[in-house]
Structures are given as C-alpha cells and as structure tokens.
Amino acid sequence: MREYSRHCVEVFFENQGQLFDRPVAASMEEAEEFLTDCMAVVAGSLKEVRDYLDDAGMDIEGMSLKELEEIEEVFPLGDGTYLIVEA
C-alpha cells in the first residue's frame, strides 16, 4: 500500500474539483483511499512529471514546464513536488 503525506492528501482533497466534476472523496480518509486505489504518484520535480506523463503515453511533446504544471491531473504540493492523479 502506498503512503501519502497528510499534506499531499489535503491538497488532493481540497482541489479534487480540478480533475473531477463531482467529489470522489467526502473525507480525508476517502481521499487517501482514492489516491491509493488509483496509484497516484508523487513526483519530485516538473522534470519527473514530464518523464512520468511521457512514459504513461500522454501527448505532452512541446509543452513547457508551466503548461505541465497546469494539467488537471497534476496537483502542485507547494514544496516543489507534484501529485499526479490519473483518472
């Protein structure tokens, strides 16, 4: 089972609307379960985000780092790391 920091779960819980039309989690516990179930990934930098999305087959060629940061599946955690949630 993957473990996510409390801050990571909070960021996802508070911002889940950027990726989903309706909430997928009604509590922090549900948010953590959801992240675990969908195998969300924490990337250490935007370069890692680029590498992950490229490996996952997402068409990101030519996108700037700023554009990568704005993809709805990418949740900036505020400390230079990013949560990637594939819906």
Rosetta blueprint (number, residue, H / E / L):
1 M L
2 R L
3 E L
4 Y L
5 S L
6 R H
7 H H
8 C H
9 V H
10 E H
11 V H
12 F H
13 F H
14 E H
15 N H
16 Q H
17 G H
18 Q H
19 L L
20 F L
21 D L
22 R L
23 P L
24 V L
25 A L
26 A L
27 S L
28 M H
29 E H
30 E H
31 A H
32 E H
33 E H
34 F H
35 L H
36 T H
37 D H
38 C L
39 M L
40 A L
41 V E
42 V E
43 A E
44 G L
45 S L
46 L H
47 K H
48 E H
49 V H
50 R H
51 D H
52 Y H
53 L H
54 D H
55 D H
56 A L
57 G L
58 M L
59 D L
60 I L
61 E L
62 G L
63 M L
64 S L
65 L H
66 K H
67 E H
68 L H
69 E H
70 E L
71 I L
72 E L
73 E L
74 V E
75 F E
76 P E
77 L L
78 G L
79 D L
80 G L
81 T L
82 Y E
83 L E
84 I E
85 V L
86 E L
87 A L
